[in-house]
Amino acid sequence: MNGGREAALAAGLRRTSPGRVLPSADAAVLVREARRDRMIGILIVAHDSLPDALARTVAHVLGSRPPQFETLPVRPTDDPLDLLPAARAQVARLDTGDGVLVFTDLYGASPSNLAKKLVQPGRVEALAGVNLPMLVRAVTYRSKGLETMVRKAVSGGCEGVVHIVVDPTHAATRT
């Protein structure tokens, strides 16, 4: 989408013919759809039902499931090499031009070994140790470039791990 058309759509206008621009209630929807096509795709490759649980929770926190956001569960009976063609197909589907960030749970385990086979530096990157703060941060920065998204996802994951300390003078008491 060219910059002029996107600017017109963002301003709530639509072009009906050369030189003629009218207000449009659907302009914001069109801008979101155009921007969606430029987002970095997200794939969660993790053990058993964890990827689907994380995807449902991200949708709960954000109000809906983000676009270009898929999961690949690795079950105990799965051979990761058998899943590789499906994983590559998911990456191809998710990559609309800006790349894909693959999240996995435990570094060195089968899902992360599968994710490692998907990496194409600068195009498809992978992060291990996925958690909910990391995913929410990644979704927030997915239009800022793959390098920025990786950096922000890692910081979000680390900063989201917090030791909760209760001050006993302000703690609620049970009776």
Protein Blocks (a to p, Z undefined) as FASTA:
>chain_A
ZZklmmmmmnopacfbghiacddfklmmmmmmmmmmmpccdddddehjlmmmmmmmmmmm
nopacehiacddddfkbcfklmmmmmmmmmmmmmgonapadddfbehiaklmmmmmmpcg
hkaccdehiafklmmmmmmmmmnojklmmmmmmmmmmmmpccddddfklpccdZZ
